Amino acid sequence: MISIIGCNKGGAGKTTTATNIAVALVKRGNDVVVVDADAQRSFAKWVGDREEQNQEPGITLMEKQDNISQSLKALDDKYDHVIVDVAGKNSRELITGATVADIIIAPHQSSQLDLDTLSELEEQLKVVRDLNPKLEILVYHAMASSNPKVRENERDEFIEYIREFPDFKLLTATGHYRKVYKDAIPLGRSVLEMGNKQAIEEINDLVSEVYDGVK
C-alpha cells in the first residue's frame, strides 16, 4: 500500500505525521519503507538521529526525487507499506507519486492559509484521477488546539470547511498541538516512544482509522 503524506502547505506537520505513522506500522508487525521525496531531507535526518540513538525498531529509508512513480511501484511489490514524505508545495514528487498511490493523507491546520490550499489539491486530484481513479484523499486535522475552551469550536469550523470538498474524506482522528511532537523529532523518536498518553492515543487512532484491515 502506497501512502503519500502531503499537501500544498508547508508547516502542516507532514514529516511529523509520517514519522509517527511509520513507527506505528512497524510496531504492528508490518514491513515498511519510507521514501523521503523532499529536498529538505527532514525525514532522512530524523532516521539518522534515530540510528545515532540506537532506537529500535529501525526504519528502512529510501531517498528519491523528481518522478517517483516507478520507484514507488517497485517498492510496493516488496513492502507491506510505502510511506512517502513530500515537500509542502505543488511538487513533481507529489503529482507523480499520486498517480500510483492508494491514499494521500493531507495534514492541515485549522487556519485559512492552510485550508485555502485545499482548492489547489482538489484541482490536482481531478487530473490525477484520470490516471489513478482509486486514489483517496484523507484530510487529517493536525496541530489542533488542545485548549478545551476553543477546540470544539475549532473542530466544528474545520469540519464545515471540509464539507466544501466532497471528494475529500475527513478523518475522525485528530492530532493536537503538543510539545511532545516537537521534542520527539531531534531524538529520532515517535511520540509512541515518548510516554505521552494523549499523543500516543492520537497516533494509534490515526493509524487504526486508516490502516486497520490492511496488512
Kinemage of the C-alpha trace (Angstrom):
@kinemage 1
@onewidth
@group {chain A} dominant
@subgroup {mainchain}
@vectorlist {calphas} color= white
{ca met a 1} P 0.000 0.000 0.000
{ca ile a 2} L 1.380 3.397 -1.013
{ca ser a 3} L 0.565 6.309 1.290
{ca ile a 4} L 1.704 9.833 0.494
{ca ile a 5} L 1.808 12.247 3.412
{ca gly a 6} L 1.410 15.510 1.592
{ca cys a 7} L -0.385 18.756 0.951
{ca asn a 8} L 0.343 22.120 -0.655
{ca lys a 9} L 1.218 23.987 2.546
{ca gly a 10} L 4.477 23.964 4.456
{ca gly a 11} L 4.464 23.651 8.231
{ca ala a 12} L 1.366 21.468 8.330
{ca gly a 13} L 3.060 18.609 10.173
{ca lys a 14} L 3.653 16.259 7.240
{ca thr a 15} L 7.025 14.866 8.295
{ca thr a 16} L 5.919 14.586 11.918
{ca thr a 17} L 2.848 12.665 10.777
{ca ala a 18} L 4.956 10.457 8.512
{ca thr a 19} L 7.462 9.549 11.236
{ca asn a 20} L 4.727 8.542 13.634
{ca ile a 21} L 2.769 6.526 11.075
{ca ala a 22} L 5.932 4.682 10.021
{ca val a 23} L 6.878 3.702 13.559
{ca ala a 24} L 3.315 2.687 14.397
{ca leu a 25} L 3.058 0.426 11.347
{ca val a 26} L 6.434 -1.198 12.037
{ca lys a 27} L 5.466 -1.796 15.655
{ca arg a 28} L 2.333 -3.543 14.380
{ca gly a 29} L 4.486 -6.050 12.529
{ca asn a 30} L 4.404 -4.559 9.034
{ca asp a 31} L 7.304 -4.421 6.588
{ca val a 32} L 7.599 -0.675 5.937
{ca val a 33} L 9.786 1.534 3.756
{ca val a 34} L 9.738 5.331 3.867
{ca val a 35} L 10.568 7.363 0.777
{ca asp a 36} L 11.906 10.831 1.577
{ca ala a 37} L 10.975 12.769 -1.557
{ca asp a 38} L 11.592 16.227 -0.093
{ca ala a 39} L 14.811 18.085 -0.948
{ca gln a 40} L 14.968 19.333 2.651
{ca arg a 41} L 15.545 15.701 3.743
{ca ser a 42} L 13.750 16.145 7.065
{ca phe a 43} L 12.720 12.507 7.289
{ca ala a 44} L 16.193 11.292 6.334
{ca lys a 45} L 17.712 13.463 9.062
{ca trp a 46} L 15.232 12.020 11.559
{ca val a 47} L 16.254 8.491 10.561
{ca gly a 48} L 19.913 9.478 11.034
{ca asp a 49} L 19.148 10.763 14.528
{ca arg a 50} L 17.250 7.554 15.259
{ca glu a 51} L 20.213 5.427 14.212
{ca glu a 52} L 22.631 7.514 16.314
{ca gln a 53} L 20.394 6.906 19.334
{ca asn a 54} L 20.231 3.157 18.551
{ca gln a 55} L 16.468 3.461 18.694
{ca glu a 56} L 14.513 0.344 17.805
{ca pro a 57} L 12.763 -0.614 15.660
{ca gly a 58} L 14.833 0.601 12.738
{ca ile a 59} L 13.161 2.394 9.839
{ca thr a 60} L 14.006 1.458 6.239
{ca leu a 61} L 14.631 4.625 4.217
{ca met a 62} L 14.972 5.462 0.545
{ca glu a 63} L 15.539 8.932 -0.890
{ca lys a 64} L 14.068 9.730 -4.302
{ca gln a 65} L 13.126 12.956 -6.094
{ca asp a 66} L 11.640 14.117 -9.404
{ca asn a 67} L 9.451 11.416 -10.998
{ca ile a 68} L 8.961 8.878 -8.212
{ca ser a 69} L 6.116 6.814 -9.665
{ca gln a 70} L 8.121 3.829 -10.919
{ca ser a 71} L 10.185 3.660 -7.731
{ca leu a 72} L 7.023 3.584 -5.632
{ca lys a 73} L 5.502 0.812 -7.753
{ca ala a 74} L 8.650 -1.290 -7.390
{ca leu a 75} L 8.730 -0.783 -3.618
{ca asp a 76} L 5.033 -1.602 -3.353
{ca asp a 77} L 5.831 -5.089 -4.661
{ca lys a 78} L 8.363 -5.636 -1.851
{ca tyr a 79} L 6.846 -3.976 1.227
{ca asp a 80} L 3.528 -4.016 3.053
{ca his a 81} L 3.565 -0.230 3.268
{ca val a 82} L 5.346 2.502 1.334
{ca ile a 83} L 5.147 5.814 3.204
{ca val a 84} L 6.103 8.864 1.128
{ca asp a 85} L 7.115 12.202 2.661
{ca val a 86} L 6.870 15.037 0.120
{ca ala a 87} L 7.511 18.771 0.268
{ca gly a 88} L 4.758 21.157 1.342
{ca lys a 89} L 4.043 22.524 -2.107
{ca asn a 90} L 2.732 21.581 -5.526
{ca ser a 91} L 5.747 19.412 -6.303
{ca arg a 92} L 6.632 16.989 -9.052
{ca glu a 93} L 7.057 14.329 -6.371
{ca leu a 94} L 3.515 14.843 -5.079
{ca ile a 95} L 1.970 14.680 -8.550
{ca thr a 96} L 3.951 11.722 -9.905
{ca gly a 97} L 3.569 9.836 -6.642
{ca ala a 98} L -0.178 10.433 -6.644
{ca thr a 99} L -0.517 8.664 -9.994
{ca val a 100} L 0.311 5.341 -8.312
{ca ala a 101} L -0.609 5.921 -4.648
{ca asp a 102} L -3.519 4.348 -2.812
{ca ile a 103} L -4.063 7.285 -0.477
{ca ile a 104} L -2.853 10.780 0.268
{ca ile a 105} L -3.018 11.724 3.927
{ca ala a 106} L -3.178 15.520 3.871
{ca pro a 107} L -2.433 17.146 7.242
{ca his a 108} L -3.899 20.634 7.652
{ca gln a 109} L -4.117 23.082 10.487
{ca ser a 110} L -7.363 24.906 11.104
{ca ser a 111} L -6.085 28.135 9.576
{ca gln a 112} L -7.299 29.933 6.485
{ca leu a 113} L -3.846 29.802 4.899
{ca asp a 114} L -3.779 26.013 5.251
{ca leu a 115} L -7.347 25.411 4.203
{ca asp a 116} L -7.108 27.670 1.156
{ca thr a 117} L -4.626 25.213 -0.372
{ca leu a 118} L -7.314 22.513 -0.475
{ca ser a 119} L -8.717 24.094 -3.635
{ca glu a 120} L -5.362 23.557 -5.339
{ca leu a 121} L -5.234 19.968 -4.102
{ca glu a 122} L -8.742 19.420 -5.423
{ca glu a 123} L -7.690 20.571 -8.902
{ca gln a 124} L -4.670 18.273 -8.802
{ca leu a 125} L -6.886 15.359 -7.794
{ca lys a 126} L -9.162 15.852 -10.792
{ca val a 127} L -6.197 15.463 -13.140
{ca val a 128} L -4.501 12.616 -11.271
{ca arg a 129} L -7.681 10.553 -11.021
{ca asp a 130} L -7.734 10.268 -14.811
{ca leu a 131} L -4.619 8.116 -14.340
{ca asn a 132} L -5.353 6.719 -10.885
{ca pro a 133} L -9.102 6.525 -10.196
{ca lys a 134} L -8.628 4.574 -6.957
{ca leu a 135} L -6.740 7.398 -5.216
{ca glu a 136} L -8.288 8.644 -1.958
{ca ile a 137} L -7.550 11.957 -0.230
{ca leu a 138} L -7.810 11.753 3.566
{ca val a 139} L -7.696 15.118 5.346
{ca tyr a 140} L -6.086 14.952 8.780
{ca his a 141} L -6.732 17.789 11.230
{ca ala a 142} L -3.241 18.361 12.636
{ca met a 143} L -1.945 20.720 15.303
{ca ala a 144} L -5.447 21.336 16.596
{ca ser a 145} L -5.800 23.413 19.725
{ca ser a 146} L -5.650 21.433 22.956
{ca asn a 147} L -7.393 24.270 24.819
{ca pro a 148} L -10.791 22.857 25.874
{ca lys a 149} L -12.325 26.347 25.602
{ca val a 150} L -11.710 26.593 21.866
{ca arg a 151} L -11.003 23.157 20.441
{ca glu a 152} L -14.617 22.051 19.979
{ca asn a 153} L -15.480 25.202 18.055
{ca glu a 154} L -12.261 24.936 16.041
{ca arg a 155} L -13.083 21.347 15.103
{ca asp a 156} L -16.620 22.313 14.064
{ca glu a 157} L -15.252 25.055 11.809
{ca phe a 158} L -12.748 22.614 10.300
{ca ile a 159} L -15.494 20.078 9.571
{ca glu a 160} L -17.683 22.757 8.000
{ca tyr a 161} L -14.892 23.880 5.698
{ca ile a 162} L -14.052 20.360 4.535
{ca arg a 163} L -17.696 19.862 3.542
{ca glu a 164} L -16.959 22.171 0.597
{ca phe a 165} L -14.759 19.407 -0.843
{ca pro a 166} L -16.909 16.292 -1.314
{ca asp a 167} L -14.051 14.370 -2.967
{ca phe a 168} L -12.062 14.509 0.275
{ca lys a 169} L -12.644 12.325 3.313
{ca leu a 170} L -12.142 13.986 6.699
{ca leu a 171} L -10.565 11.659 9.216
{ca thr a 172} L -12.128 11.394 12.642
{ca ala a 173} L -8.668 11.097 14.210
{ca thr a 174} L -7.239 14.463 15.209
{ca gly a 175} L -3.721 15.496 16.181
{ca his a 176} L -3.454 18.275 18.744
{ca tyr a 177} L -0.690 20.780 19.263
{ca arg a 178} L 1.507 19.121 21.877
{ca lys a 179} L 5.123 19.892 22.693
{ca val a 180} L 5.974 16.180 22.677
{ca tyr a 181} L 5.612 16.043 18.878
{ca lys a 182} L 8.450 18.560 18.530
{ca asp a 183} L 10.518 17.009 21.324
{ca ala a 184} L 10.464 13.587 19.650
{ca ile a 185} L 11.922 14.699 16.305
{ca pro a 186} L 15.533 15.575 17.300
{ca leu a 187} L 15.685 12.336 19.288
{ca gly a 188} L 14.775 10.288 16.233
{ca arg a 189} L 11.689 9.041 18.014
{ca ser a 190} L 7.977 8.733 17.515
{ca val a 191} L 5.625 10.045 20.179
{ca leu a 192} L 4.772 6.366 20.668
{ca glu a 193} L 8.179 6.146 22.335
{ca met a 194} L 7.877 9.292 24.456
{ca gly a 195} L 5.372 8.252 27.111
{ca asn a 196} L 2.765 10.961 26.452
{ca lys a 197} L -0.517 9.045 26.680
{ca gln a 198} L -2.579 11.642 24.825
{ca ala a 199} L -0.200 11.821 21.848
{ca ile a 200} L 0.127 8.026 21.771
{ca glu a 201} L -3.656 7.710 21.638
{ca glu a 202} L -3.847 10.256 18.807
{ca ile a 203} L -1.373 8.362 16.634
{ca asn a 204} L -2.932 4.995 17.387
{ca asp a 205} L -6.345 6.412 16.484
{ca leu a 206} L -4.965 7.764 13.193
{ca val a 207} L -3.274 4.515 12.207
{ca ser a 208} L -6.249 2.388 13.240
{ca glu a 209} L -8.682 4.533 11.254
{ca val a 210} L -6.592 4.481 8.085
{ca tyr a 211} L -4.931 1.079 8.142
{ca asp a 212} L -6.994 -1.370 10.175
{ca gly a 213} L -7.839 -4.278 7.935
{ca val a 214} L -4.860 -3.569 5.682
{ca lys a 215} L -1.783 -5.773 6.090
